[in-house]
């Protein structure tokens, strides 16, 4: 039996070329907007809230020696603690909102690849409920992984901070490395398969995440070699194409950075003491450069993400013809592949 993950490497290039050409600026910019959320992956920012206020650091008698905690030389000002907590909470909220939008954009991307028409608002209106379900599933599998990682770090650093013998925590820390690696690999597979396989099944069957996973799991059990081949080859393709994209982005960064650096050097040479206006201008140029690089990164990622997603859709349709979401987009010589 041929491995679909091998035979679809070239087919995905053909389908991607047909989808992205002829190049239209508006079309690419809309795809870049979607890829900005989808292509960056998913991360769950974490916040550590320290409510002790240093109460345990005043010796064996605690802070009850007549010295208020706020008067201790090493105590953080209440205002600073409040600001740090507010910034941490704001970061968590913004990260969660970004992850929610990214989950909905997964459906926008697959619908665009399926139909050949990039329409963000229409697909958003039609799929935002499923996007929320995907977001909830990602949180459900991501938080335990985050807790495991933080617990692994705590095994090492908490005993060291309280001054216990370092041999036991260091040993436990090292023993936990392979366990963390295995759990992390399992999490990556579940998360990746959910994105590239379950999301298309959710669109096709208009179902939730668990219903999509039930369909996929039955297929995995019967065709596990095909999915294992995709896992290996898809990973290698992601690394190889990602490396090429990084080189392109790095080259553009150098090209854009040269004129910015020249302007900054000339401004600093012209003024022996940099003025506030010069500092503001330099900061503005740095922010403008950063924004430009984000746009460049998103545009470069458009063909990368498009190819990798088409590749996964082609493999899924070949493994099980009833799962084929893009039968009309296959090359003529490949139309019978998913039958």
C-alpha positions as CSV (number, residue, x, y, z in Angstrom):
1,X,0.0,0.0,0.0
2,X,1.5,3.4,-1.0
3,X,2.0,5.9,1.7
4,X,-0.2,8.9,1.1
5,X,2.1,11.2,3.0
6,X,4.8,10.5,0.4
7,X,2.7,10.8,-2.8
8,X,1.1,14.0,-1.7
9,X,4.3,16.0,-1.2
10,X,4.3,17.1,-4.8
11,X,0.5,17.2,-5.2
12,X,0.3,19.8,-2.4
13,X,2.7,22.0,-4.3
14,X,0.4,21.9,-7.3
15,X,-2.7,22.6,-5.3
16,X,-1.0,25.5,-3.4
17,X,0.2,27.0,-6.6
18,X,-3.2,26.9,-8.1
19,X,-4.7,28.5,-5.0
20,X,-2.2,31.4,-4.7
21,X,-1.8,32.3,-8.3
22,X,-2.3,34.7,-10.0
23,X,-0.9,36.8,-7.1
24,X,-3.4,39.4,-5.9
25,X,-2.3,41.9,-3.3
26,X,-5.7,42.0,-1.5
27,X,-6.0,38.3,-1.4
28,X,-2.5,37.8,0.0
29,X,-3.0,40.5,2.6
30,X,-6.2,38.8,3.8
31,X,-4.4,35.5,3.9
32,X,-1.5,37.1,5.8
33,X,-4.1,38.5,8.3
34,X,-5.4,35.0,8.9
35,X,-1.9,33.5,9.1
36,X,-0.9,36.1,11.6
37,X,-3.1,34.3,14.1
38,X,-2.9,30.8,12.8
39,X,0.7,30.5,11.7
40,X,2.0,31.7,15.1
41,X,0.8,28.6,16.9
42,X,-0.7,28.7,20.3
43,X,0.7,29.6,23.6
44,X,-0.9,30.1,27.0
45,X,0.7,32.9,28.9
46,X,1.1,32.3,32.6
47,X,1.1,34.7,35.5
48,X,2.5,34.0,38.9
49,X,0.9,35.9,41.7
50,X,3.0,36.4,44.8
51,X,0.7,37.4,47.6
52,X,3.2,36.9,50.5
53,X,4.6,40.4,50.3
54,X,7.8,39.0,51.8
55,X,6.2,38.2,55.1
56,X,8.3,35.1,55.6
57,X,11.6,36.8,55.2
58,X,11.9,38.8,58.4
59,X,13.4,36.0,60.5
60,X,12.0,33.3,62.7
61,X,9.8,35.8,64.5
62,X,8.1,36.9,61.2
63,X,7.1,40.5,60.7
64,X,5.6,40.7,64.1
65,X,8.8,42.2,65.6
66,X,7.2,45.7,65.5
67,X,8.4,46.5,62.0
68,X,5.6,46.7,59.4
69,X,6.1,44.8,56.2
70,X,5.9,48.0,54.2
71,X,8.9,49.4,56.2
72,X,11.2,46.5,55.5
73,X,14.0,47.5,53.1
74,X,13.4,44.6,50.8
75,X,9.6,44.9,50.6
76,X,8.1,45.8,47.3
77,X,5.9,48.9,47.3
78,X,2.2,48.1,47.2
79,X,1.8,50.3,44.1
80,X,4.5,48.3,42.3
81,X,2.9,45.0,43.2
82,X,-0.4,46.2,42.0
83,X,1.1,47.4,38.7
84,X,2.9,44.1,38.2
85,X,-0.3,42.1,39.0
86,X,-2.3,44.3,36.6
87,X,0.2,43.9,33.8
88,X,0.2,40.1,34.4
89,X,-3.6,39.9,34.3
90,X,-3.7,42.1,31.2
91,X,-1.2,39.8,29.5
92,X,-3.3,36.7,30.4
93,X,-6.5,38.4,29.1
94,X,-4.8,39.5,25.9
95,X,-3.2,36.1,25.3
96,X,-6.6,34.4,25.9
97,X,-8.3,36.8,23.4
98,X,-5.5,36.1,20.8
99,X,-5.9,32.4,21.3
100,X,-9.7,32.6,20.9
101,X,-9.3,34.6,17.7
102,X,-6.7,32.1,16.5
103,X,-9.1,29.2,17.1
104,X,-11.8,30.8,15.0
105,X,-9.3,31.7,12.3
106,X,-8.4,28.0,11.9
107,X,-11.9,27.5,10.5
108,X,-11.6,30.7,8.3
109,X,-8.4,29.3,6.8
110,X,-9.7,25.8,6.1
111,X,-12.9,27.2,4.6
112,X,-10.8,29.5,2.4
113,X,-8.6,26.6,1.2
114,X,-11.7,24.5,0.7
115,X,-13.6,27.0,-1.5
116,X,-10.7,28.9,-3.0
117,X,-12.2,32.2,-1.9
118,X,-10.7,34.1,1.0
119,X,-13.6,35.8,2.9
120,X,-12.9,36.4,6.5
121,X,-16.2,37.9,7.7
122,X,-18.4,35.3,6.1
123,X,-16.5,32.3,7.4
124,X,-16.1,34.0,10.8
125,X,-19.9,34.4,11.1
126,X,-20.5,30.8,10.1
127,X,-17.9,29.1,12.2
128,X,-17.3,31.2,15.4
129,X,-19.2,28.8,17.6
130,X,-17.0,25.9,16.5
131,X,-14.0,28.2,17.0
132,X,-15.0,28.7,20.7
133,X,-15.3,24.9,21.1
134,X,-11.8,24.5,19.6
135,X,-10.5,27.2,22.0
136,X,-12.0,25.4,24.9
137,X,-10.5,22.1,23.9
138,X,-7.1,23.7,23.5
139,X,-7.4,25.2,27.0
140,X,-8.5,21.9,28.4
141,X,-5.4,20.1,27.1
142,X,-3.0,23.0,27.4
143,X,-3.5,23.9,31.1
144,X,-2.6,20.4,32.4
145,X,0.5,20.5,30.3
146,X,1.4,24.0,31.6
147,X,0.7,22.8,35.2
148,X,3.0,19.8,34.6
149,X,5.8,22.0,33.3
150,X,5.5,24.5,36.2
151,X,5.4,21.7,38.7
152,X,8.6,20.2,37.1
153,X,10.3,23.6,37.6
154,X,9.0,23.9,41.1
155,X,10.5,20.5,42.0
156,X,13.9,22.0,41.4
157,X,13.6,25.7,42.4
158,X,11.3,25.6,45.4
159,X,13.6,23.3,47.5
160,X,16.6,25.4,46.5
161,X,14.9,28.6,47.5
162,X,14.0,27.4,50.9
163,X,17.6,26.1,51.5
164,X,17.1,22.3,51.5
165,X,19.7,19.7,50.3
166,X,19.9,20.2,46.5
167,X,20.7,16.6,45.7
168,X,17.1,15.3,46.0
169,X,15.4,18.1,44.0
170,X,18.1,18.0,41.2
171,X,17.7,14.2,41.0
172,X,13.9,14.6,40.8
173,X,14.3,17.3,38.2
174,X,16.5,15.2,36.0
175,X,14.2,12.1,36.4
176,X,11.3,14.3,35.2
177,X,12.9,15.2,32.0
178,X,12.0,12.1,30.0
179,X,8.5,12.1,31.4
180,X,8.0,15.7,30.5
181,X,9.4,15.0,27.0
182,X,6.9,12.1,26.5
183,X,3.9,14.1,27.7
184,X,5.0,17.1,25.7
185,X,5.3,14.9,22.5
186,X,1.8,13.5,23.2
187,X,0.4,16.9,23.7
188,X,2.0,18.1,20.4
189,X,0.5,15.2,18.5
190,X,-3.0,15.7,19.9
191,X,-2.8,19.5,19.4
192,X,-1.4,19.1,15.9
193,X,-3.9,16.5,14.7
194,X,-6.7,18.5,16.2
195,X,-5.7,21.5,14.1
196,X,-4.9,19.8,10.7
197,X,-7.4,16.9,10.8
198,X,-10.2,17.4,13.4
199,X,-10.9,21.0,12.3
200,X,-11.7,19.9,8.7
201,X,-13.9,17.1,10.0
202,X,-15.7,19.6,12.2
203,X,-16.4,21.7,9.1
204,X,-17.4,18.8,7.0
205,X,-19.8,17.3,9.6
206,X,-20.7,20.6,11.3
207,X,-19.8,18.9,14.6
208,X,-17.8,19.6,17.8
209,X,-14.2,18.7,18.7
210,X,-15.0,15.5,20.4
211,X,-17.2,14.2,17.6
212,X,-14.5,15.1,15.2
213,X,-11.9,13.2,17.3
214,X,-14.2,10.1,17.4
215,X,-14.2,10.0,13.6
216,X,-10.5,10.6,13.4
217,X,-9.7,8.0,16.1
218,X,-11.5,5.3,14.2
219,X,-9.5,6.2,11.1
220,X,-6.3,6.2,13.0
221,X,-6.9,2.8,14.5
222,X,-7.5,1.2,11.0
223,X,-4.8,3.2,9.1
224,X,-2.2,4.0,11.8
225,X,0.7,3.5,9.4
226,X,-0.6,6.3,7.1
227,X,-1.0,8.7,10.0
228,X,2.4,7.8,11.4
229,X,4.0,8.4,8.0
230,X,2.3,11.8,7.9
231,X,3.5,12.6,11.4
232,X,7.1,12.0,10.4
233,X,7.1,13.5,6.9
234,X,4.9,16.4,8.0
235,X,7.3,17.2,10.8
236,X,10.3,17.1,8.4
237,X,8.5,19.3,5.9
238,X,7.5,21.8,8.5
239,X,11.1,22.1,9.7
240,X,12.6,22.3,6.2
241,X,10.0,24.9,4.8
242,X,10.2,26.8,8.1
243,X,13.9,27.1,7.8
244,X,13.7,28.5,4.2
245,X,11.0,31.0,5.4
246,X,13.2,32.1,8.3
247,X,16.1,32.7,5.9
248,X,13.8,34.8,3.7
249,X,12.5,36.8,6.6
250,X,16.1,37.3,7.9
251,X,17.3,38.6,4.6
252,X,14.4,41.1,4.4
253,X,15.1,42.1,8.0
254,X,18.7,42.9,7.1
255,X,17.6,44.9,4.0
256,X,15.1,46.9,6.1
257,X,17.5,47.3,9.0
258,X,20.3,49.0,7.1
259,X,18.5,52.3,6.3
260,X,17.1,52.4,9.8
261,X,20.6,51.9,11.3
262,X,22.1,54.6,9.0
263,X,19.4,57.2,10.1
264,X,20.0,56.4,13.7
265,X,23.8,56.6,13.5
266,X,23.6,59.9,11.6
267,X,21.3,61.4,14.2
268,X,23.5,60.3,17.0
269,X,26.6,61.7,15.3
270,X,25.0,65.0,14.5
271,X,24.1,65.5,18.2
272,X,26.7,65.0,20.8
273,X,24.0,64.7,23.4
274,X,20.9,63.0,22.1
275,X,17.7,65.1,22.7
276,X,14.4,63.8,23.8
277,X,13.1,64.3,20.2
278,X,15.9,62.1,18.9
279,X,15.2,59.4,21.4
280,X,11.5,59.4,20.6
281,X,12.4,59.2,16.9
282,X,14.7,56.2,17.4
283,X,12.0,54.5,19.5
284,X,9.5,55.2,16.8
285,X,11.8,53.8,14.1
286,X,12.3,50.7,16.2
287,X,8.6,50.2,16.6
288,X,8.0,50.8,12.9
289,X,10.7,48.3,12.0
290,X,9.1,45.7,14.4
291,X,5.7,46.2,12.8
292,X,7.1,45.9,9.3
293,X,8.8,42.6,10.3
294,X,5.6,41.2,11.6
295,X,3.9,42.1,8.3
296,X,6.8,40.5,6.3
297,X,6.7,37.4,8.5
298,X,2.9,37.0,7.9
299,X,3.3,37.4,4.2
300,X,6.1,35.0,3.9
301,X,4.1,32.5,6.0
302,X,1.2,32.5,3.6
303,X,2.6,30.0,1.1
304,X,4.1,28.0,4.0
305,X,0.9,27.6,5.9
306,X,-1.1,27.1,2.7
307,X,1.1,24.3,1.5
308,X,1.2,22.5,4.9
309,X,-2.6,22.7,5.4
310,X,-3.3,21.5,1.8
311,X,-0.8,18.7,2.4
312,X,-2.7,17.5,5.5
313,X,-6.1,17.8,3.7
314,X,-4.8,15.7,0.8
315,X,-3.5,13.0,3.1
316,X,-6.7,13.0,5.1
317,X,-8.8,12.6,2.0
318,X,-6.6,9.8,0.7
319,X,-6.7,7.9,3.9
320,X,-10.5,8.0,4.0
321,X,-12.4,9.2,0.9
322,X,-15.4,10.2,3.0
323,X,-13.1,12.7,4.8
324,X,-12.0,14.5,1.6
325,X,-12.8,18.2,2.0
326,X,-11.2,19.3,-1.3
327,X,-12.1,16.8,-4.0
328,X,-12.6,19.7,-6.5
329,X,-9.2,21.2,-5.9
330,X,-7.2,18.1,-6.6
331,X,-5.2,17.9,-9.9
332,X,-7.1,15.9,-12.6
333,X,-4.7,13.0,-12.4
334,X,-5.3,12.8,-8.7
335,X,-9.1,12.9,-8.5
336,X,-9.3,9.2,-7.9
337,X,-6.8,9.3,-5.1
338,X,-9.4,9.8,-2.3
339,X,-11.9,7.2,-3.8
